[in-house]
Structures are given as structure tokens and as C-alpha cells.
Amino acid sequence: MGLCFVVFPEDSFQIIDSASVWVRSLFGQFYLVLGFCICLYLLSIAFSPLGKMRLGSGKPEYSTLSWLAMMYSTGMGAGIILRAVQEPVFMIQQPGIEISRPEQIHGFEMTFYHWGFTAWAFYGLFALFIAYLLFIKHQNIQLSHLLSKLSNPVVAKGIDLLVILTTVFGVVSAVALGIRQVEGGISFVSDSNLGIVLSVFLCVLIFSLALFSSVKGLSKGIRHLSNINISLTLLLLGYVIFNTDISLILINFYESTLALLQDFIPLSLAMDKFDFSEEFLSDWTYYYWAFWLAWAPFTGIFIARISKGKSIRELILGVLIVPSLGSFLWFTSFGTSAIELINSGLVSSFAFDNVFSATFVLLEQFPLGFYAVILAILLLVGFLITSVDSAIYVLSMFSDLTKINPSPFHKWIWGILLFLVTLGFLIIGKFSAASDVLEAVQKLLIVSSLALALLSILFMIGFTLSLIREHRLGSK
């Protein structure tokens, strides 16, 4: 695909862009209904007798804090820094509909919606599938196993290949975008532009550390790094809260969370007062749902791997609730602080328009802001490392299907491959005079996620039937 970008850049971008628009316009409402139904489906299983089933024997491998830290670092990570300020400010300033609530509450509610329960429901669904295959059925992580009646091996291999390719391009897209934001932060504090040299250096640094961590294993590598990331996240969050009116943050957090719970059904179906324009839904909700779904197999596989010993109910509720509330507090703190700065006249209303610099602009306004920007850059790098680290581990599980802990050889192969693909896209993006290469990769994910969306329905049917049979056998 990278060769197509080089030889036929404009044509490649145009085809991908057109396909992305077609998917969102034709299947956008389907994505909304699917996301809502997955939320209901997971809650139904969690609170049914099936929710008591344990994922493997023995105690959980990881403490609750380490489990949540690894889950969050892999599932959201760099994205919460990228959008921490820009999205809530945008939603407050441009609500997209006639609103009945205060502007700030509506803005936070929309941001919560895009980063909350439904996003994690996509992750949780695939985590549940894979955990069931690994720890109850004692099979490998190939999702085609859920379709036990599937007799065509070509179709089964096609399904598994789709998951692998979606994982590769999802990771490449996220890491390349993260590197761009790190570059933006370094340029912001140094007032210089190092160009491709900085891109290559960051790519080498991130993949080297990620590969080292992955080879060390889950307990010695990813777990420690995830715990460090969460500690730095809490430190940065506390810094923003300390420099903002904490009572206002808590009020916005409470009222916006309550508003989301009250409006969740009409919001999830874009109906009644949430009848947004097709353009708004295509740019935001459809885009997010397709993107979360494209990342769901990769994130789900990793969450499943670290969830051995937990019950199905613990897995579902842990994935749905805790990371969502953590994101809500994060966006409320940064968004409230940004709006207060705008209202006080300290920054212009356009200061936070650039998604790559908005968070750094905010942090610079506070005492010791330079050091806060450095902390944000370090945290961003840490999140990128854990994302690559987790991706290497997951992809190694695909190529080393006989082991739940893949060998270092497979990790080295996938680490080098991911590095070369990411570096290739970064270089092409720097020197191509055509449209944004990384944006094209993101839009390609939207196209590939359509197949996963359709397959997820079949997976849910196959999984439910198999889970019921397993429950009946266990109760005899």
C-alpha cells in the first residue's frame, strides 16, 4: 500500500477518501445501532448467570490496579493527550444542534459520549470473545473459532487475516499520529523544526524501547511501563486540577456524567434532540465508532490476555466503567481549564483549534508550564511505547499460535516489521506533495472496520450459543 502512495499518491488518497465517505454515509446509522446494541449485550451477559463464569482457573494474574493501568495505556493512551483540550472546546463552541443544557455541560457530554461507554464496549466485546477462547475453550486467539459451523478454511483464514491487517494499520496510524504530536510538543518548547531527522529519531526510540519491553514480557515489561504511565497521567491531571477551580471541575464532571446517562439512548441513536446533521455525525461519531471498532480486535486481545482469573462480569464491568470515568475526569479537567482561560481573556477563542498543539498551549499558561509540557511529551512517548509494546505482543500471539506467551523471535520479527511500516509512512508523509498520508491510513481503517462491524454480529451469535452450551455443561 505504501508503494501505491508513492507511485499514485493523489489517486490513492482519492480512492480511500471516497471509500471512507461512502462507508460513513451508507453505514453510519448501522454503526450507531451496533454500538448501542453491543452496550446492551455486554450488560445483559454481565448481569445474567453467565457473568459468574470465570476466565480460567486460579487467581487473577495481575492486581486490579495493574490490570486497569495496562488496559487504559493500551486502549486510549496517547489519544487522551491529543484530544484533551481541542475536542471539549470544539464541542462547547460548536454544539451542532440546538441545546437545552448549558453549553459546557453539552460539550463535555458529547466528549464523554465519544470516549466513554460505547468505545470501551467495542473493546470489551472482543476482549470477552478472546478471553473465552483462551481460558475457557483453551483455543488460540483466532476469532474464526467463534464461527464453529464455518467449514470453509479460506473464509476462516480471511477473517483472521483481516484482524491482523487491521491491527497493523491501526497501530501504525496511532503511533505515526502520536509521533507527530510529540514533534509538535518539541517544536513548541524549542521553537525549532527538526523535520524528518526528529521523526526518524522518535520512531527508532519508541520502537526500540517497545521491543525491549515486549521481549521482557508482560509482568516485567508492559506492566511496569503501564504503571509508570498511569502515575505520570495522575501527576499531570493533578497539576491541571491544582491550577483550575476544582469545584467547577467536579460540578462539570458530575452534571455532564449525569447528562450522558440520562441522554444515552437518544444520543446513541442520534434521535429526538440529538438529531445531528449528517456532516457532524460523519466527522465525529461515525468516525469514532469506526475507529474504535478497527482497534477493538487488537485492544481486545490484549485485555483478554491480562484478564485470566477474572469472571466475565468483572471483565465487562471493569472495561466499561472504570476507564470511562477516568476519561471523563481527564476531559473535564483539561476542558474546564481551557474554557476558563478563554472566558477570562487570557487566550483567544481560537487558541485551541490545532489538535496537535492545543494541550501544550494550555499547559504553557500555568506556573512551571514549560516543565508540564515536557511531562506531557514524556507521557505521550510512554503511551506510544505501551501501544507498540502491546501490538508486538498481540501480533506475536497470531504468528506463534501454540503459545499464550509468544517467543522473543516472533516479537523481534513483528517489532521490526511494524517499525519499517511506520517509518515508511512517516517518510512518505514528509516528502509527499499530495494529501496527508496518515489521514489516508486512518480513513483506510474506517473502510476495513466495516467488515469487522458486520462480522461482530456473527461473532456475538456464535459466542452466545457456545457460552450457553458451556454454562450448561458446567452446571451439570
Buried (B, 14 or more C-beta within 10 A) or exposed (E): BBEBBBEEBEEBBBBBBEBBEEBBEEBBBBBBEBBBBBBEBBBEBBEBEBBEBBBBEEEBBBEEEBBBBBBBBBBBBBBBBBBBBBBBBBBBBEBBBEBEBBEBBBBBBBBBBBBBBBBBBBBBBBBBBBBBBBBBBEBBBBBBBBBEEBEEEEEBEEBBEBBBEBBBBBBBBBBBBBBBBBBBBBBBBEEEEBEEEBBBEBBEBBBBBBBEBBBBBBEEBBBBBBBBBBEBBEEBBEBBBEBBEEEBBBBBBEBBBEBBEEBBEEBBBBEEEBEBEEEBBBBBBBBBBBBBBBBBBBBBBBBBBBBBBBBBBBBBBBBBEBBBBBBBBBBBBBBBBBBBBBEEEEBEEEBBBBBBBBBBBBBBBBEEBEEBBBBBBBBBBBBBBBBBBBBBBBBBBBBBEEEBEBBBEBBBBBBEEBBEBBBBBBBBBEEBEBBEBBBBBBBBBBBBBBBBBEBBEBBBEBBBEBBEEBBEEEEE
